[in-house]
Amino acid sequence: MPTILISGANRGLGLEFTRQYLADHWTVIATARDLATAADLRALSGEYPATLRLAELDVASPEAIAGLGRDLAGTALDIVLHNAGVLTRRGFGGSSWQDWEPHLRVNAYAPLCLAEALLSNLARGHDPKFVNLSSVLASIASNSSGGLYAYRASKAAANAVLKSLAIDFAPHGITVLALHPGWVRTRMGGPEASLDAPTSVRGMRAVIAAAGRADTGTFRQWDGASLPW
């Protein structure tokens, strides 16, 4: 039975990824910053007691990520999916380091920390893949509207991290992908978004499943289309 680790699995896309992979008979290690408030995620434990493992993880803490790596020592992972993210909508004139710092910690640095902590687990997996949920807002070439400085910059930085990981992970046979989920109706995406979470996640799962070594280090959206950096 294949195994996936999903960060930020307590709501939105992370929760939908968890539901779909469980329904498809995967073992899921689902992490959330505070499991006590993750009612929907905990409810899934009753439905899938043998295949859902919950772990508390604050991805803003490198020490917590390293601890997760120690807890999972010897566990084979077929996919690591970094879904947790931070978004504030402050534009020009409203920036502060207090706003930028969590964006960089969670969106850009956390995927690198996860990759470092879980490399040996992925190396044990079958056709292993490391996937980071990016955003079209990370694309410098596609930016025609400005604003969202901290979010855009942190996601662009995450794409740079993923591109380097693709090179460093190649000798281990690990495929690395940056995925844009589309504009999705979640708490982050808002009620007017064009996609629902099940559609977006089904599309991304298909892209992940089809990805091979030739696709490593690429930036794709939920339907498989390539995006410009």
Helices and strands as residue ranges (DSSP letters): E 3-6, H 12-23, E 27-32, G 35-37, H 39-47, E 52-56, H 62-71, E 79-82, H 97-103, I 104-109, H 110-123, E 129-133, G 136-138, H 149-169, G 170-172, E 175-180, H 197-210, G 213-215, E 218-221
